[in-house]
Amino acid sequence: MAALARWCVQHRLVVLLLWLTALGGTAAAALVAGSAYSNDYQVPGTESGRAAELLQENFPGLGGDGDTVVWHSTPDTVRAADVEQTMTRTLDRIAALPGVSAVLSPYEGAGAGQISGDGRTAYATVTFDEPAEDIDRGEAAAVVAAAQAARADGLQVELGGQAVALTESSGGHLAEIVGVAVAAVVLFLAFGSLAASALPIATALVGVGTAYAGIVLLGHLMTVADFAPMLGLLIGLGVGIDYALFIVTRHRRGLKRGLPVEEAAREAVATTGRAVVFAGATVCVALLGMLILRLGFLNGVAIAASLTVVLTVAASVTLLPALLSFIGTRALSRRERRRLAEHGPQPEVPAGLAARWSAFVERHPKLLGGAALAAMALLALPMFSLHLGTSDQGNNPETATTRQAYDLISKGFGPGMNGPLILVTPVVGAQDRLALDNLDATLRQTEGVRDVTPVTYDGDGDTAHLVVVPESSPQSRQTSELVDRLRTDVLPRAEAGTTLDLRVGGITAGYDDFADVIVGKLPLFVGVVIGLGCLLLLFAFRSVGIPLKAAAMNVAAVAASFGVVVAIFQWGWGSELLGLGRAGPIEPFLPVIMVAVLFGLSMDYQVFLVGRMYEEWLETGDNRRAVRVGLAETGRVINSAAVIMISVFLAFVLSGDRVIAMFGIGLAAAVALDAFVLRTLLVPALMHLLGGANWWLPGWLDRRLPRLSIEPPEIRTAAPGRRATIPGARGDAPVDAADAPVAVLVKERQQDVRDIPG
């Protein structure tokens, strides 16, 4: 790392040009190639997946995305002459638009059932040539514009469907701008230097920008969800600014000790830079753990997010030292530069609130540890009511046309019309056809079924499908229960004595199958992620207790953050006030992605906090001092980093995307709890209570483990002729600085948190 930092400093202009070239090249390539995202939730081998395959093979007309145009008329009915003429002309214009394959009007014979019982609401089905992920946004926007042009007094026209959702404006780049602006303010307050504050942001933006363009290109090679770029931005900005913050903080410390600019940058990368690489590696390990689930949808998310972390880490250890050498001593504030010139190099001793808090925790470990555990347990309680399912357009904000179309359909035709179930089966012979004819009456008598359409056969007559409209909405538990009832009870009885193989598909069935697969594999995934994380910490800190405590803390952070997500998004506590729409279930893929990200981010603070404690433990062998000093010296930078990451994550609530908002709030809650409750309260309290047992490692294991140094102790030099101290096994022995290659500069050194117990 030292050699890499030295080369980057010596060739700073080359490094800067290389990064700018990489950013510009990938951005240009992404602009030319365009995006190719795909939200493919189908899991091979599931019943809903097989139903979708049968439909695509035998009913090509159902392969394109089906959207709806909904209108509501007052005071006249939708059959009034002026309303019918207006909407007929509108639907004709839509049918003639590029990308539209068919439009089924309620004013035609086949669409007669598309008018509500009170005659006030009607809808038309617009079928596109392609699935939603392949539809050009401009084509969808043309359909929306043509439909909304029919709006008039007494005639409300709204649109719903996946293609229509593509046209709804999101928060644009407001989320990123707000997050970066708040981070800049926090950095300036921490450093007091505009130049030093700008570097972490510039470094993160270059790394994240390159990764964002890379994710766009990645979408042409594999399945990448449409939220993957925003998720990458969310993670990349958070960790990128934080990693750069840690390195700049170490660089500034070196300047205050009198090191030349180039030497301070080299030492910062050689010490803290190694911890950054280790922390980034743990995040990538956690993210890539999703690959063991063998789900194409999650594979793309894992690789996209990992790519972002890799590039932000690379920028932190290469671009950042080059930029630090450009600004020279301006990394310090004017006051700090003036003090350095007048008084010479001076050591930084833990002081202020961080030092007082460290001593306070040492005095009251049982009380504070118990309070932290109680708070985490309380926040985790909502997690036990977690309901995984599809959050449909009924969860959109009330102002969205998709939400209003959803509500109009629900009021006029029942909520189940927004997500009907599709039954598909191969057909062989007259006996199968007779059974299907009888199935209609059976389904209508089934609890939870509102309506059933007639059976439709394909051109060859060897495949049939029918639509079942539930009484409840696609996202409700009742609809999921209906899917189970059909699969386990109703359909097996209908198949008896025939060759029918009825398979249940549709939105709810697909999400339920996806959730079942994920829940089934989640224990393996969590076990692998925890195991790999513990193994890395075992190598780094040569202790059995440290990895086990880290695993427990990570589980606590995950549970509590999920409790917050459930309370806001599933219970609806403040979701409408935050502009996140009405309450609904949690997306099935959210637990896996959040567990991966949270385990990785939790390891960051564990590494920086316990790494300093471990360094002090090796120097003194005093656990109380090691914990006290580690917390006092890292508390301020960890808190600053946490505030930045929380601000970035919360800003993504402004994105207008419910899934991204879930990630933003969940990750922000996890980081806040991790930094301000776990790492600065519960972890040090437990370490004080456990004493020397924190660092216990069996001798036989110690001899077999490889040596891995995360962050070597920084070199502390003293000016010639001054008295200094060298850390010993149990204390500090005064020596002459001239005889001490590693020493701490002192000017009539006073006692501080390193010497005074809590």
N, C-alpha and C positions, 0 to 999 in steps of 0.2 A: 504493500500500500504506500509506503514511504517513497519508493522508486516511482510509482505511478504519479503520486502527487508532485514530486520534483519535476518529472517530465512535463506535466500539465502546466506547471508554473513557468518553466523555462520556455515552453512553446505555447504560451497562452493564446496568442492570436490564431495559431493553427487549430487549437482546440475549439475556440469560438467559431471559426469558420466551418469546421467539420460539423458541429452541432447545428448551425444555421442551415448548412447544406442538407443535412438529414431531415430537418424540419420542413424546409422548402420542397425537397424532392418528394417526400412521402405525401405532403399536402397536395402537390400538383398531381401526383399519381392517383390519389383518392378522388380529386376533383374530376379527373378524366374518366376514371372507372365508374364512379357513382357508387351508391350504397346497394347492398344486396342482403339486407337483414331478413330473418325468417323466424317467426315465433311458432316453431313446430313442436307442440306439446305431445304429439302422438308417441306412444311408447310401443315399440315392436312387441307383438305377442299378447298385448292386452285385448280385451273384448272390444272396446271402443275403437282401437286401432284396426282390428280386423273388419269391423263394420265400415269404417272409413275407406278401407281398401276395396271392399265389395262395391260401395257406392261409386268410387272413382272408376272402377273397371267396367261397371255395367250401366251406370247412369251418368254419362259424360256431362249432361246438361246441369248436373248438380255440382260439378267440379269448380265452377267459378264462384266468386264471393256473392252472396245474396244480401242485399241491403233493402231498407224499407223507406218509403216516403209516406209519412202519416199526416193526415189533415183533420182538423176539428172545426166544425162549422156551428156558429151561433148567430142569430136565433134560428135560422133555417136548418134543415137537415142537409146531409151531404148529397142527397138525391135532388135537391133543388136545382132548377135548370141552369142558373148562372154558375153555381158551384160545380156542377157536373161538366159544363162546357169549359170552365177555366182549368179544371184539373185534367180533363181529357187532353186539351191542347198541351198542357205542361208535360204530361206523360208521353205524348207523341214526340215532343222535342227531346225529352230524355232518351227515348228509344233510338233516336237518330244520332246520338252522340257517340264519338269514338270510344271503344272499350266496353260498350254496353251490348250484351248479346240478346237480352229479352226484358220486357216489362209486362208484368201481369196486373192488369187494372181491375178494380172491384166493379167497374161498370161493364165488364165482360162476363160471359156465362161462367167460365171456370173460376173467376174470382168473386163470385157472388157472396161467399162467406166472409169476405174481407170488409164488410160493413157491420158496425156494431149493432147490438140489439136496439138501442135507442135512436139509431140513425144519425148520430152526431159525429161519429168518428169513422174514418176509413183509412185503409192503407193499401199501397201498391208495392209489389216486390220487384226490385231492380236487380237483375242478374248480370254480373260482369263476365268478361271473357276469361279472366284469370283469377286465381286465389288472391286474397287481400294483400299478401306480402309481395305479390308481383304486379299489383296495379299501380299505374303511374298516378302520382298525386294530382297532377293537373287534370287527368281524366275524372278523378273523383270530385275535384273541386268544381268542374264544369257541371256535374250532376247536381251538386249542392246549390250552385248559383241558379240553375234553371228551375229547381224546385222552389227555392225561397223567393224567386221573382213572382210567384203566384200569391204571395201573402197579401192580405187586404183586411180591412176592418171586418171582423166577424169570421175571418178565415185564417186559422193558424196552421202553418205548414212546417213540419219538422222532419228530420231525417235521422235514421239510426243504422248501425252496421259497422263492420270493421273498416271498410273502405272510407266511409264517411268520417270515421274517427281520425283518419290520416290528415284530414283537412282542418281539424280543430286546432286552434293556436295554443301553443304551450307557453311557458314562461320565457321562451327564447333563451337567450344567454344571460337573463337577469340573475339566475341563481349563481352562476359562476362569477359574475361581476360583484354581486353582494358579498359572496364568500371571500373573494380575493381582497375586496376593500376592507372588510373587517380584519382579515389576517394582517393587512398592511398596518392598520392602526395598532394592533396588538404588538407587532414586531417593533414599531417605532417607539412605543411605550417601554418595551423591554430593552432596546438597544440605545435609544436616544440619538441614533444616527440614521439619516435618510438613506445613505448609500448602503449601509449594512442591512437596513430593512428591506430594500428593494431586491437584494441578491437572492434570498430564499424564494421570493415570488417569481423572479425572472427564471431561476433554475427550474422550479416546478412547472412553470408554464411551457418552457421549451421541451422538457421531458414528457409532460402530459400531452402537449400538442402533437408531438411526433407519434406518441402512442395512439392518440385519437385517430389520426390519419391511417396508422397501421391497422387499427381495428376495422376501419372501413374496407381496406383491402382484404383483410382476413375473412370478411363476410363473403367474398367470392370463392373462397377455398373450403369453407365449412359452414355449418349452421351456426349463425350468431344472432342472438335475440336483439330486437330493436332497442332494448333498454341497455344493452351492453356498453355502448359508448358513453352514455350518461353515468352508468355505474363506474366505468373506468375513470371518468373525469372526477367523480365524487371521491373515489379512493385515492387516485393519483394526486389531486390537489391537496388532500388531507395529509397523506404520508410524505409527499414531496416537499411541502413547505416545512413540515416537522423535521424531516431528516436534515434539510439544509439549515434549519434553526439550530440543531444540535452541533453541527460542524462549525457554523459561524460563531456560536457561543464559545466553543473551544478555541477557535482562532483568536477571538477577542481576548480570551484569557492569556494566550501566549503573548500577544502584543503588550498587555499590561505587565507581563513579567519581563519585558525588555527584549523579546526575541525580534529579529528582523522579520519583515512582512513575509518573505518567501519561506523562512524557517517556521514561522507560526502556522502558515497554511499547510506546509508539509507535515508538521506535527499533528495538526488538527485532523487531517485525513488519515495519518498513520495510527491515530488512537481512536477518536470518535468515529472516523470513517469506517473502521473495521466493525464497530458496533452497528453502524448503519447498514453495512452489507449483511451482517448476521441477522439484524431485525428484518430487513427486506427479504432475506432468504426464508425466514420463518413464515412471513406473510405468503410468499409464493408456494411454500410447501403446503400451507393450509388451503390455499386456493386450488392448487393442482390436485389436492386430495379428492376433489369432486370428480376427477377422471375415473376413480374406482367405481363410481356409480354406473358408468357405462351408459350414460344418457346423452345423446347427441346434442340436445338442447343446452345442457349444462356444460358440456365439454367446451363449446364455443365461449360461454361466459367465463369459465375458468381460465382459458388461455388468453382471452382478451384482457381480463383483469390482471393476470400475472404479467403480461407484456407491459402494461402500464407501470406496475411496480418496478419491474426490471429497468425500464428506461428512466424512471425517476431516481432510482438508486444510482444508476450509471451517471446521470447528470450531476448528482450530488457529489460524487467522488472524482469527477473529471472536470466538468464545466465550472462548478463552484470554486475550486481552488484557483482556476485560471482567472475568474472574475474577481476573486479576493486580491489577487496580485495586481489587478488593474486599479483598484481603488486605494491600495496602500493602507496608510494609517487612518484613512477616513472611515474604516470599519469601527473606529472608536468615535464617541461623541466629542464635540469641541471641549467640553469640560474634562473629559477623560484624557484627551491629548494634552491639554494644558497641565493637568495634574502630573501626567507622566513626564513632561518636560521639566517641571519645577521640582518634583520630589524623587524622580527616578522610579525604577521598577519597584512595585510593592506586591506582596501576595494578596490574593483574594481569600478572605476568611469567611466562613458561613456566618451570616448575621441577619438581622431583621426578622420578619415574620416566619420564614422557613426555619431558622434556627430555634426560635421560641416554640414553634409547633413541634419540632423534633424532640425537644426536651419535655414538652407537655405529654406527648405520646409515651415517652419513656416512663414518666411518673404514673400514668393511668392506663396501662395496657389492657387490663381486664375490662374496665368500664367502657373504654372506647371501642375495643374489639367486639364486645357484646352489642353495643349500639349499632355498629356497622353491620353485624350479622342480622340484627333485627330489621334494619332498613332494607337490606337486600332481600330478605325473606318476604317482607311485606310487598315490595315491588314485583316479586316473582309470582305472587298468588294468581293474578289474572292469566298467567300462562297455562294453568291447568284447565281453562275453558277454551283453549285454542281450537278453532274450527278451520281446517284447510278446505279451500274451495275456490270457485271462480268468482272474482269480483267483476261483475259485468257493468254495462253502461248505466245501470241503475245506481251505481256508486259514484258516477261523475258529478261534478258541481251542478247546481240547479240551473245555471245560466247556459250550460252546454246544450246544443240542439240534440245530441244523442241522448242526453238525460231526459229532455222534454218529450222526445219521441218514445222513449221507453215508458215514461209515465202515462202518456196517452194510450199506448197499446195496453198497458196494465189495467187502466180504468175501463177501456172499451171492450177488451177481449179477455181479460184475466192476465195475471203476471206470468203464467206459464207460457203464453204465446211468445214471450221474449227469448225463450230458449227451449223449444220443443225437443223431445227425445225421438230418435229415429231408429226403428227396428228394421233390420235387414236380414235376409235369409236366402240361401239357395233353394230352388223349388224343383222337385222331381215328381212328375205324375199328378194325377187327379186327386189322390188322397191328400197330398200336401196342399193343393189349392182349396180343398174342402175345409181342411183344418184352419187355413188362413181366413176363410170366410167366417168361420165360427169364432175366430179369435177376436173379431171386432166387438162382439157382444160381451165376451169375457173381460176385455180391457176396459170397456165402459163401466163395468161394475166394480172395477178394482179401486180400492181406496187411493185417493190422491190424483186420479185421472179426471181431467175436465172434458176432453174431447179426443176423438180418434178419427183420422182421415181414412178414406177407403184405401184398399191395397192397390199399389201400382206395380205393374210388371215391366221388365225391360223388353226390348225388341224381340229377343229370343224366347221370352217367357220362362227362363230358367233362374231368374233372380227377382225377388220382390222386396218392396219396402213400404212401410206405412209410418205415419207420424203420430206420436202420442203427445198431447198437450197436457202438461201437469196443471194442477190447481195452484201450485206455488211457483215462486220465481226460480230462475236457474241457480241462484246462489244459496237458496234456503236449505236447511237440513231436511225438510220434508221432501224436497225433490230428490236429494241423495238417498233418502229412505225408500222412495218410490223406485229408484233404479235398483236398489238391492232387492226389493220385493219382486220386481219383474224378473230379475235374474235367478233368484233362488226359489221362487214359488210359482208365479203365474206362468211364465214361459216354459219351464220344464214340463208342467202338466199339459200345456198345449202341444208340445213336441212329442208326447208319448204316442207310440204307434205310428210315427211318421219319420221321414228323413229330414225334416226341417231342422235347421240350426240357427235359431233366432239370436241375433246379436244386437245389443243395445248400444247405440251411439248417440252423438249429440254433445253439446257443450258441457253439461253437467256430468255426463258419463265419462267424457274424456278427462276432465279435471279430476274426478274421483279416482279414476284408474291411475292417473299421473301421481296423485297424492299417495295412493296405496303403495305404489312402487317406491316412492321416495321414503315414506315412513318405514317400509320394510328394510331399506338399505341404510337408513340413518344411523342405527347403532354401529354398524361396521365403519361408516364414514367417520363418525365422531371418535370411535376408538382408534382408528388409524391416525387422525389428526392429533389427538391428544398424545398418542404413543410417540409419534415423530417429534412433537414439540418437547416432550419430556426427555427424549433421547438427546436432542440438541442441548438442552439446558444441563443435562447430566455431564455431557462432555465439557461444557463451558465452565460450570461452577463446581464440578467434582463434589457433588452433594446429592444425597437421596432426598432430603427434605425439601430443597428448593424446587425441583421439578414437580413434586407432588403438590406442594402449596400452589405453584403456578397453575397446575391443572385445575385444582379446586377453585381458585380465583376466576379462572376463565369460564368455568361452568357457571359460577355465580353471576358473572357479568352477562353471559348469554341469557340465563334464565330471567334476570331482572329486566334486561332490555326487551325481551320478548313480552314480558308482562306489560311494559309501557306500550308496545306496538298493539297488543290485543286490546288494551284499555281504550286507545285512541281510535284504531281503525275497525275493530270488531265490535266493541261496546259503543263506539261513537262518542266518547268523551271529548268534545271539542273538535271533532273532525269537520263539521259544517263551518264552525267559526274559522278554522284554518283554511277553508276553501278546498277541503279534500273530499267533499261529497259525503253521502250518507254512510252509515256503518255497514259493514259487510265482512265476509270471510277473508282470511289471510291467504295470499297466493301460495300454492303448493310448493313452489321452488324457493320461496323466501327463506324457510328455515335452513336449507342446505347452504345457500349463498351467504346468509348472515353468519352462520356458524363458522364458515371458512374465513370470512373477513374478520370477524370479531376475535377469533383465536389468534389470527396473525397480528392484529393491532394490539391485543392485550400483551403479547410477547414483547412488543416494542418497549413499553414502559417497564416491564419486568426486567428486560435486559439493561436498560439505562439505570434503573434504581438499584437493583441487586448487584449489578456490575460494580458500582462504586462501593457498595457495602463489602463486596468480596475483596476488592482491592485493599480496603482498610483492614479487613480481617487478616489478610495475608501479611500485612505490615505489622499489626499489633497483636493479633490473637485474642483481642478483646471484643466479644460479640456486642456488648452494650454500646461501646464506642463505635463499632463498625456500623450498626444500625442507625445510631444517632447521627453520625457524620454523613453516611450515605443519604439519609433522608434530608438533612439540612442542605447538603451541597447540590442535590438534584431536584429538590422540591420546586424551586422557582422555575427552572427550565421545563420540567415536566408539566407544571401547571400552565405555563405559557403555551407550550405545545398543545396541551389539551384544549385550551380556550380557542386556539386557532382551528384545530380539527373539528371541534364542536360547531364553531361558526360556519365553517365550510359545509359540513353535513346538514346543518339546519337550513342553510340558504337554499338547498336543493328542494325544500318544501315548495319553493316558488316556481319549480319547474313546470307545474301543472300536470304532472304525471303521477298517478296514485302509487304506482309501484316504486318509482324513484323516491317519492315522499316517504313511503314505508322504510326504504333503506336509509334515507337521510335521518329520520327520527330515531329509528332503531340504533343506528351506528352512533348518532350523537348521544343518545341516552347511555349506550354502553361505554363510550369514551369518558363521559362525565362521571359515571359511577366508578369506572376503572381508575381514573386519575385522582378523583377527590374523595372516594370512599375506600376503595381497595388498596391502591398502591401507597397512598399517603396516610392511611389510617389502619386498615385491617392487617395488611402485610407486615408493617413494622411492629404493630402490637403483637401479632403472633410470633414474630422473630424475637422480640424481647422475652416473651413467655417461654419459648423453647430454648433460649440460650445457646450454648455450644452445640446442641443437637442439630441446629440448622445446618451445620457444615459437616455432619457425620457421613463418612463413606467407608465401607468395609475395605480393609487393607488389600484383600485379594482382588477386589474390583478396581481399586485405585491403581494397582500395578498393571492392569490389563487395558484400562481406558486410554485412548489417545489424548495427547495434550492439545487443548484448543484454547487459545487466548483471545477473548473477544475484544477487550480494550486494555492494552498494556498501560501501566501507570505512566502519567506524563512526567517528563524530565523536569525536575525542579532545580534550578540553579540559583546560586547566590553570588552577589557581587564580591569581589576580592576584599578581604579584610573584615568582612562582616561575620558575625556569629550566626550559625545555622543549626538546624537539627536534622538528624538522620533517623528515619523510622527504624525502630528496633523491634525485637520480638515482643516486648511488653511495654515499651515507652519510647521516649525520644531522648537521645543522648547528645549533648551539645558538642560540637566540633568546630574547627576552623573551616570556613567555606573553601579555602584554598586546598584543603585536604579532602573535600567532599565533592565527588563528581555528581552525586544525587543528593540534593539538600534543599531545604526550604528557607528562602530568604526571610529574615526577620529584622525588624527595627524595634528593639526593645519589645519583643513580642509579648502581647497581653493574652490572658486566657480567653478562649472562645469556646464554642460548642464542642470543639474537639477534645477539650480537657475537662469541661464542667459536666458532670453527670446530671441527668434529669432530676 
